[in-house]
């Protein structure tokens, strides 16, 4: 998946079933959160800024790699 230099929106990611599965598997606590719905219009870059401190850098790297490969 082309993440457009992390400018793709969370909504675009969630609308692509293979990418949605990556988020569901790797971030189950966040996937089911109401925050996901509120963040649909945010860019991936913005979401990553908010994730700092809540998600480890290794997890973020792994999720980004998986998203790029679907």
PDB file as gemmi writes it, atoms N, CA and C in Angstrom:
CRYST1    1.000    1.000    1.000  90.00  90.00  90.00 P 1                      
ATOM      1  N   UNK A   1       0.852  -1.168   0.000  1.00  0.00           N  
ATOM      2  CA  UNK A   1       0.000   0.000   0.000  1.00  0.00           C  
ATOM      3  C   UNK A   1       0.898   1.230   0.000  1.00  0.00           C  
ATOM      4  N   UNK A   2       0.541   2.177  -0.822  1.00  0.00           N  
ATOM      5  CA  UNK A   2       1.287   3.435  -0.865  1.00  0.00           C  
ATOM      6  C   UNK A   2       0.766   4.343   0.247  1.00  0.00           C  
ATOM      7  N   UNK A   3       1.614   4.652   1.188  1.00  0.00           N  
ATOM      8  CA  UNK A   3       1.221   5.472   2.328  1.00  0.00           C  
ATOM      9  C   UNK A   3       1.392   6.967   2.058  1.00  0.00           C  
ATOM     10  N   UNK A   4       1.795   7.328   0.831  1.00  0.00           N  
ATOM     11  CA  UNK A   4       1.925   8.734   0.418  1.00  0.00           C  
ATOM     12  C   UNK A   4       2.748   9.539   1.424  1.00  0.00           C  
ATOM     13  N   UNK A   5       3.925   9.016   1.762  1.00  0.00           N  
ATOM     14  CA  UNK A   5       4.806   9.681   2.743  1.00  0.00           C  
ATOM     15  C   UNK A   5       4.076   9.963   4.051  1.00  0.00           C  
ATOM     16  N   UNK A   6       3.261   8.997   4.477  1.00  0.00           N  
ATOM     17  CA  UNK A   6       2.474   9.070   5.715  1.00  0.00           C  
ATOM     18  C   UNK A   6       1.414  10.163   5.687  1.00  0.00           C  
ATOM     19  N   UNK A   7       1.033  10.623   4.495  1.00  0.00           N  
ATOM     20  CA  UNK A   7      -0.026  11.621   4.374  1.00  0.00           C  
ATOM     21  C   UNK A   7      -1.383  10.984   4.066  1.00  0.00           C  
ATOM     22  N   UNK A   8      -1.410   9.672   3.890  1.00  0.00           N  
ATOM     23  CA  UNK A   8      -2.662   8.947   3.700  1.00  0.00           C  
ATOM     24  C   UNK A   8      -3.497   9.100   4.969  1.00  0.00           C  
ATOM     25  N   UNK A   9      -4.811   9.146   4.835  1.00  0.00           N  
ATOM     26  CA  UNK A   9      -5.643   9.293   6.031  1.00  0.00           C  
ATOM     27  C   UNK A   9      -5.906   7.930   6.666  1.00  0.00           C  
ATOM     28  N   UNK A  10      -6.216   7.962   7.922  1.00  0.00           N  
ATOM     29  CA  UNK A  10      -6.565   6.735   8.620  1.00  0.00           C  
ATOM     30  C   UNK A  10      -7.811   6.117   7.986  1.00  0.00           C  
ATOM     31  N   UNK A  11      -8.728   6.954   7.547  1.00  0.00           N  
ATOM     32  CA  UNK A  11      -9.929   6.464   6.876  1.00  0.00           C  
ATOM     33  C   UNK A  11      -9.607   5.689   5.612  1.00  0.00           C  
ATOM     34  N   UNK A  12      -8.633   6.164   4.829  1.00  0.00           N  
ATOM     35  CA  UNK A  12      -8.219   5.451   3.622  1.00  0.00           C  
ATOM     36  C   UNK A  12      -7.618   4.093   3.972  1.00  0.00           C  
ATOM     37  N   UNK A  13      -6.827   4.066   5.029  1.00  0.00           N  
ATOM     38  CA  UNK A  13      -6.229   2.803   5.468  1.00  0.00           C  
ATOM     39  C   UNK A  13      -7.324   1.843   5.912  1.00  0.00           C  
ATOM     40  N   UNK A  14      -8.270   2.340   6.705  1.00  0.00           N  
ATOM     41  CA  UNK A  14      -9.330   1.482   7.217  1.00  0.00           C  
ATOM     42  C   UNK A  14     -10.280   0.995   6.123  1.00  0.00           C  
ATOM     43  N   UNK A  15     -10.340   1.711   5.011  1.00  0.00           N  
ATOM     44  CA  UNK A  15     -11.230   1.295   3.929  1.00  0.00           C  
ATOM     45  C   UNK A  15     -10.633   0.186   3.065  1.00  0.00           C  
ATOM     46  N   UNK A  16      -9.363  -0.121   3.261  1.00  0.00           N  
ATOM     47  CA  UNK A  16      -8.698  -1.185   2.511  1.00  0.00           C  
ATOM     48  C   UNK A  16      -8.603  -2.411   3.416  1.00  0.00           C  
ATOM     49  N   UNK A  17      -9.397  -3.464   3.137  1.00  0.00           N  
ATOM     50  CA  UNK A  17      -9.482  -4.615   4.052  1.00  0.00           C  
ATOM     51  C   UNK A  17      -8.144  -5.219   4.499  1.00  0.00           C  
ATOM     52  N   UNK A  18      -7.156  -5.434   3.610  1.00  0.00           N  
ATOM     53  CA  UNK A  18      -5.894  -5.996   4.114  1.00  0.00           C  
ATOM     54  C   UNK A  18      -5.190  -5.075   5.118  1.00  0.00           C  
ATOM     55  N   UNK A  19      -5.250  -3.771   4.886  1.00  0.00           N  
ATOM     56  CA  UNK A  19      -4.630  -2.816   5.814  1.00  0.00           C  
ATOM     57  C   UNK A  19      -5.405  -2.763   7.120  1.00  0.00           C  
ATOM     58  N   UNK A  20      -6.729  -2.821   7.027  1.00  0.00           N  
ATOM     59  CA  UNK A  20      -7.563  -2.834   8.229  1.00  0.00           C  
ATOM     60  C   UNK A  20      -7.221  -4.044   9.093  1.00  0.00           C  
ATOM     61  N   UNK A  21      -6.969  -5.194   8.467  1.00  0.00           N  
ATOM     62  CA  UNK A  21      -6.592  -6.403   9.209  1.00  0.00           C  
ATOM     63  C   UNK A  21      -5.270  -6.223   9.945  1.00  0.00           C  
ATOM     64  N   UNK A  22      -4.318  -5.538   9.305  1.00  0.00           N  
ATOM     65  CA  UNK A  22      -3.026  -5.269   9.955  1.00  0.00           C  
ATOM     66  C   UNK A  22      -3.271  -4.491  11.243  1.00  0.00           C  
ATOM     67  N   UNK A  23      -4.075  -3.439  11.166  1.00  0.00           N  
ATOM     68  CA  UNK A  23      -4.348  -2.637  12.357  1.00  0.00           C  
ATOM     69  C   UNK A  23      -5.093  -3.446  13.409  1.00  0.00           C  
ATOM     70  N   UNK A  24      -6.028  -4.246  12.958  1.00  0.00           N  
ATOM     71  CA  UNK A  24      -6.814  -5.064  13.886  1.00  0.00           C  
ATOM     72  C   UNK A  24      -5.923  -6.058  14.623  1.00  0.00           C  
ATOM     73  N   UNK A  25      -4.972  -6.666  13.924  1.00  0.00           N  
ATOM     74  CA  UNK A  25      -4.090  -7.660  14.532  1.00  0.00           C  
ATOM     75  C   UNK A  25      -3.016  -7.021  15.392  1.00  0.00           C  
ATOM     76  N   UNK A  26      -2.421  -5.952  14.912  1.00  0.00           N  
ATOM     77  CA  UNK A  26      -1.275  -5.353  15.596  1.00  0.00           C  
ATOM     78  C   UNK A  26      -1.665  -4.374  16.702  1.00  0.00           C  
ATOM     79  N   UNK A  27      -2.824  -3.731  16.564  1.00  0.00           N  
ATOM     80  CA  UNK A  27      -3.245  -2.718  17.534  1.00  0.00           C  
ATOM     81  C   UNK A  27      -4.690  -2.965  17.964  1.00  0.00           C  
ATOM     82  N   UNK A  28      -4.965  -4.138  18.526  1.00  0.00           N  
ATOM     83  CA  UNK A  28      -6.360  -4.471  18.844  1.00  0.00           C  
ATOM     84  C   UNK A  28      -7.007  -3.504  19.838  1.00  0.00           C  
ATOM     85  N   UNK A  29      -6.260  -2.998  20.789  1.00  0.00           N  
ATOM     86  CA  UNK A  29      -6.820  -2.067  21.757  1.00  0.00           C  
ATOM     87  C   UNK A  29      -7.217  -0.742  21.123  1.00  0.00           C  
ATOM     88  N   UNK A  30      -6.420  -0.294  20.191  1.00  0.00           N  
ATOM     89  CA  UNK A  30      -6.727   0.955  19.497  1.00  0.00           C  
ATOM     90  C   UNK A  30      -7.761   0.746  18.406  1.00  0.00           C  
ATOM     91  N   UNK A  31      -7.724  -0.416  17.763  1.00  0.00           N  
ATOM     92  CA  UNK A  31      -8.644  -0.673  16.650  1.00  0.00           C  
ATOM     93  C   UNK A  31     -10.095  -0.563  17.094  1.00  0.00           C  
ATOM     94  N   UNK A  32     -10.417  -1.099  18.249  1.00  0.00           N  
ATOM     95  CA  UNK A  32     -11.789  -1.069  18.735  1.00  0.00           C  
ATOM     96  C   UNK A  32     -12.155   0.207  19.467  1.00  0.00           C  
ATOM     97  N   UNK A  33     -11.246   1.129  19.565  1.00  0.00           N  
ATOM     98  CA  UNK A  33     -11.452   2.358  20.327  1.00  0.00           C  
ATOM     99  C   UNK A  33     -12.277   3.384  19.547  1.00  0.00           C  
ATOM    100  N   UNK A  34     -13.098   4.167  20.241  1.00  0.00           N  
ATOM    101  CA  UNK A  34     -13.828   5.256  19.584  1.00  0.00           C  
ATOM    102  C   UNK A  34     -12.880   6.288  18.960  1.00  0.00           C  
ATOM    103  N   UNK A  35     -11.651   6.324  19.444  1.00  0.00           N  
ATOM    104  CA  UNK A  35     -10.677   7.254  18.880  1.00  0.00           C  
ATOM    105  C   UNK A  35     -10.417   6.980  17.407  1.00  0.00           C  
ATOM    106  N   UNK A  36     -10.500   5.713  17.007  1.00  0.00           N  
ATOM    107  CA  UNK A  36     -10.276   5.369  15.596  1.00  0.00           C  
ATOM    108  C   UNK A  36     -11.301   6.065  14.715  1.00  0.00           C  
ATOM    109  N   UNK A  37     -12.539   6.084  15.145  1.00  0.00           N  
ATOM    110  CA  UNK A  37     -13.570   6.755  14.369  1.00  0.00           C  
ATOM    111  C   UNK A  37     -13.351   8.249  14.285  1.00  0.00           C  
ATOM    112  N   UNK A  38     -12.928   8.831  15.386  1.00  0.00           N  
ATOM    113  CA  UNK A  38     -12.687  10.272  15.414  1.00  0.00           C  
ATOM    114  C   UNK A  38     -11.461  10.653  14.594  1.00  0.00           C  
ATOM    115  N   UNK A  39     -10.530   9.728  14.425  1.00  0.00           N  
ATOM    116  CA  UNK A  39      -9.274  10.032  13.737  1.00  0.00           C  
ATOM    117  C   UNK A  39      -9.304   9.673  12.252  1.00  0.00           C  
ATOM    118  N   UNK A  40     -10.431   9.232  11.733  1.00  0.00           N  
ATOM    119  CA  UNK A  40     -10.512   8.790  10.329  1.00  0.00           C  
ATOM    120  C   UNK A  40     -10.017   9.835   9.339  1.00  0.00           C  
ATOM    121  N   UNK A  41     -10.227  11.094   9.606  1.00  0.00           N  
ATOM    122  CA  UNK A  41      -9.816  12.145   8.680  1.00  0.00           C  
ATOM    123  C   UNK A  41      -8.391  12.619   8.873  1.00  0.00           C  
ATOM    124  N   UNK A  42      -7.729  12.101   9.892  1.00  0.00           N  
ATOM    125  CA  UNK A  42      -6.349  12.521  10.181  1.00  0.00           C  
ATOM    126  C   UNK A  42      -5.357  11.784   9.296  1.00  0.00           C  
ATOM    127  N   UNK A  43      -4.254  12.455   8.993  1.00  0.00           N  
ATOM    128  CA  UNK A  43      -3.194  11.793   8.238  1.00  0.00           C  
ATOM    129  C   UNK A  43      -2.483  10.778   9.127  1.00  0.00           C  
ATOM    130  N   UNK A  44      -1.876   9.811   8.493  1.00  0.00           N  
ATOM    131  CA  UNK A  44      -1.115   8.816   9.243  1.00  0.00           C  
ATOM    132  C   UNK A  44      -0.016   9.497  10.045  1.00  0.00           C  
ATOM    133  N   UNK A  45       0.596  10.513   9.485  1.00  0.00           N  
ATOM    134  CA  UNK A  45       1.651  11.250  10.191  1.00  0.00           C  
ATOM    135  C   UNK A  45       1.117  11.835  11.503  1.00  0.00           C  
ATOM    136  N   UNK A  46      -0.071  12.416  11.460  1.00  0.00           N  
ATOM    137  CA  UNK A  46      -0.679  12.980  12.668  1.00  0.00           C  
ATOM    138  C   UNK A  46      -1.000  11.894  13.684  1.00  0.00           C  
ATOM    139  N   UNK A  47      -1.527  10.781  13.201  1.00  0.00           N  
ATOM    140  CA  UNK A  47      -1.851   9.668  14.090  1.00  0.00           C  
ATOM    141  C   UNK A  47      -0.589   9.153  14.765  1.00  0.00           C  
ATOM    142  N   UNK A  48       0.505   9.068  14.004  1.00  0.00           N  
ATOM    143  CA  UNK A  48       1.770   8.594  14.568  1.00  0.00           C  
ATOM    144  C   UNK A  48       2.272   9.541  15.656  1.00  0.00           C  
ATOM    145  N   UNK A  49       2.060  10.834  15.477  1.00  0.00           N  
ATOM    146  CA  UNK A  49       2.471  11.801  16.502  1.00  0.00           C  
ATOM    147  C   UNK A  49       1.697  11.568  17.798  1.00  0.00           C  
ATOM    148  N   UNK A  50       0.398  11.300  17.680  1.00  0.00           N  
ATOM    149  CA  UNK A  50      -0.426  11.030  18.865  1.00  0.00           C  
ATOM    150  C   UNK A  50      -0.083   9.693  19.500  1.00  0.00           C  
ATOM    151  N   UNK A  51       0.400   8.741  18.695  1.00  0.00           N  
ATOM    152  CA  UNK A  51       0.705   7.394  19.198  1.00  0.00           C  
ATOM    153  C   UNK A  51       1.976   7.366  20.033  1.00  0.00           C  
ATOM    154  N   UNK A  52       2.856   8.348  19.844  1.00  0.00           N  
ATOM    155  CA  UNK A  52       4.097   8.365  20.615  1.00  0.00           C  
ATOM    156  C   UNK A  52       3.769   8.289  22.100  1.00  0.00           C  
ATOM    157  N   UNK A  53       4.466   7.431  22.798  1.00  0.00           N  
ATOM    158  CA  UNK A  53       4.229   7.261  24.214  1.00  0.00           C  
ATOM    159  C   UNK A  53       3.195   6.190  24.530  1.00  0.00           C  
ATOM    160  N   UNK A  54       2.328   5.886  23.571  1.00  0.00           N  
ATOM    161  CA  UNK A  54       1.320   4.849  23.761  1.00  0.00           C  
ATOM    162  C   UNK A  54       1.658   3.563  23.017  1.00  0.00           C  
ATOM    163  N   UNK A  55       2.416   3.697  21.947  1.00  0.00           N  
ATOM    164  CA  UNK A  55       2.804   2.547  21.128  1.00  0.00           C  
ATOM    165  C   UNK A  55       4.317   2.600  20.975  1.00  0.00           C  
ATOM    166  N   UNK A  56       4.977   1.468  21.188  1.00  0.00           N  
ATOM    167  CA  UNK A  56       6.443   1.448  21.120  1.00  0.00           C  
ATOM    168  C   UNK A  56       6.921   1.744  19.698  1.00  0.00           C  
ATOM    169  N   UNK A  57       8.095   2.357  19.574  1.00  0.00           N  
ATOM    170  CA  UNK A  57       8.653   2.624  18.245  1.00  0.00           C  
ATOM    171  C   UNK A  57       8.804   1.349  17.408  1.00  0.00           C  
ATOM    172  N   UNK A  58       9.152   0.236  18.051  1.00  0.00           N  
ATOM    173  CA  UNK A  58       9.277  -1.023  17.309  1.00  0.00           C  
ATOM    174  C   UNK A  58       7.936  -1.456  16.739  1.00  0.00           C  
ATOM    175  N   UNK A  59       6.879  -1.298  17.514  1.00  0.00           N  
ATOM    176  CA  UNK A  59       5.535  -1.665  17.051  1.00  0.00           C  
ATOM    177  C   UNK A  59       5.120  -0.764  15.891  1.00  0.00           C  
ATOM    178  N   UNK A  60       5.389   0.530  16.003  1.00  0.00           N  
ATOM    179  CA  UNK A  60       5.053   1.470  14.926  1.00  0.00           C  
ATOM    180  C   UNK A  60       5.795   1.076  13.656  1.00  0.00           C  
ATOM    181  N   UNK A  61       7.084   0.789  13.772  1.00  0.00           N  
ATOM    182  CA  UNK A  61       7.880   0.395  12.610  1.00  0.00           C  
ATOM    183  C   UNK A  61       7.307  -0.856  11.968  1.00  0.00           C  
ATOM    184  N   UNK A  62       6.960  -1.841  12.784  1.00  0.00           N  
ATOM    185  CA  UNK A  62       6.422  -3.107  12.288  1.00  0.00           C  
ATOM    186  C   UNK A  62       5.084  -2.892  11.565  1.00  0.00           C  
ATOM    187  N   UNK A  63       4.227  -2.065  12.143  1.00  0.00           N  
ATOM    188  CA  UNK A  63       2.924  -1.793  11.525  1.00  0.00           C  
ATOM    189  C   UNK A  63       3.116  -1.079  10.193  1.00  0.00           C  
ATOM    190  N   UNK A  64       4.004  -0.084  10.144  1.00  0.00           N  
ATOM    191  CA  UNK A  64       4.251   0.628   8.901  1.00  0.00           C  
ATOM    192  C   UNK A  64       4.796  -0.302   7.817  1.00  0.00           C  
ATOM    193  N   UNK A  65       5.705  -1.189   8.197  1.00  0.00           N  
ATOM    194  CA  UNK A  65       6.244  -2.151   7.233  1.00  0.00           C  
ATOM    195  C   UNK A  65       5.146  -3.051   6.693  1.00  0.00           C  
ATOM    196  N   UNK A  66       4.273  -3.510   7.575  1.00  0.00           N  
ATOM    197  CA  UNK A  66       3.190  -4.381   7.148  1.00  0.00           C  
ATOM    198  C   UNK A  66       2.202  -3.634   6.243  1.00  0.00           C  
ATOM    199  N   UNK A  67       1.874  -2.393   6.582  1.00  0.00           N  
ATOM    200  CA  UNK A  67       0.971  -1.622   5.758  1.00  0.00           C  
ATOM    201  C   UNK A  67       1.557  -1.396   4.367  1.00  0.00           C  
ATOM    202  N   UNK A  68       2.856  -1.142   4.307  1.00  0.00           N  
ATOM    203  CA  UNK A  68       3.497  -0.917   3.011  1.00  0.00           C  
ATOM    204  C   UNK A  68       3.527  -2.188   2.162  1.00  0.00           C  
ATOM    205  N   UNK A  69       3.472  -3.346   2.810  1.00  0.00           N  
ATOM    206  CA  UNK A  69       3.566  -4.595   2.049  1.00  0.00           C  
ATOM    207  C   UNK A  69       2.213  -5.157   1.611  1.00  0.00           C  
ATOM    208  N   UNK A  70       1.094  -4.560   2.079  1.00  0.00           N  
ATOM    209  CA  UNK A  70      -0.219  -5.066   1.651  1.00  0.00           C  
ATOM    210  C   UNK A  70      -0.704  -4.356   0.421  1.00  0.00           C  
TER     211      UNK A  70                                                      
END                                                                             
